Amino acid sequence: MRIVDIIIKKRDHKELTKEEIDFFVEGFVKNEIQDYQAASWAMAVLLNGMTPRETTDLTLAIAHSGDTLDLSDVVDIAIDKHSSGGVGDKTTLAVLPVVAACGLPVGKMSGRGLGFSGGTLDKMESIPGFRVDLTAEEFKKQLHDVGMVLSGQSADLAPADGKLYALRDVTGTVKSMPLIASSIMSKKIASGVQAIVLDVKLGLGAFMETLEEARELAKRMVAIGELAGRKTVAVLSDMNQPLGYAVGNSLEVLEAIDTLQGGGPDDFIEHCLHVSAQMLLLGKRAEKMAEARSMCEAAIADGSAFEKFRELISVQGGNLSYIDDPSKLPKAKLIETVAAPRSGSLLQVHARLVGEATVTLGAGRSKKDDAIDHAVGVIIHHKVGDIINGGEPLFTIHANDAELLTQARETILKAHLFSDDPVAPLPLFYE
Ligand code: URA
């Protein structure tokens, strides 16, 4: 078999066999297939799609590209949640400790920033020392001892996803349903969790813009999960405007800490409570939604969720003094608040433009090996539907470069649209 023939086959809209997909994934992990060939293959998949059968084969090949964990001897049930990618989506940082504090073990394998969307691992690395490269053995031990793990793809677990993910980020090949579905579900299968809540985002700042696309992605992922013997549910949530107010790595960590301490933006709290409650239901720690929600609310109110977050940071090598005094987290040199150019109701805060502006500032990557600037980002001050007076603060940019700050200011101003008529707030969840 030759990789070039497989690329040509996909370029010509043909269906790849399981053997061809396995050949690609194995060769890529062993560095026998070059990045430029993998990028070309990914672009052919993005343009021409994959059948559900090809998507499932790809998922299983990626899941088995390294070790797969069997957690059944570690805990009775371990759960995970995964977002399909969005702007300001720091849900994992709050939901994991809430759910773990409610007594349900959570084993999570996360990703880095992808295109305009932020990544949990990049956010967590704002905390000096925090390790995201746990080995399979460390993953299991920590799940057993602490009831909570947050890792990336190490050399042992789904390494093909880590490699392909980094390549897709910088080659315009993120927005592909089969590549997203296989990336997410391969991590879940490799990590051995028995139950998964999928948070499929839709809207201007999501990879799936319409309800139909999001529903299709959700259905494909749930079907793959069921096939692999995992209890899987999906929620479809809004990503037209950023979630919460903070976008950018350490700014998002700050917002998550604030939320775990009982503060935080209303939409973000509500989103986290709903996702956490879904996890408790699926993990059979509660029977009814109302019961699950009050357990999650109580975990925040009594401080146990925040304590769990501290435990996670400490056990994965993070410097706890940055959590206890978050003012130590990376801070940008230039902080500028931009005023609303006019009065009116806020009609749109275009999430993708906001995400792209933060990548421009340095919060994401343009090339595979680019370093992340953890300090930069933006705080959005309003939500769609808010009534705003001209001249009041609209957003605050955190930058380390004056030229990039100017570019980001223009983009984020364009992201805000106003109306003279009242505007209804956006829903948080669709289905
Ligand atoms: N999250 C992932 O883990 N992979 C994707 O491709 C998109 C979102």
Residues whose N, C-alpha, C, O or C-beta is under 5 A from the ligand:
A	BS01	URA	S83 S84 G85 G111 L179 I180 S183 I184
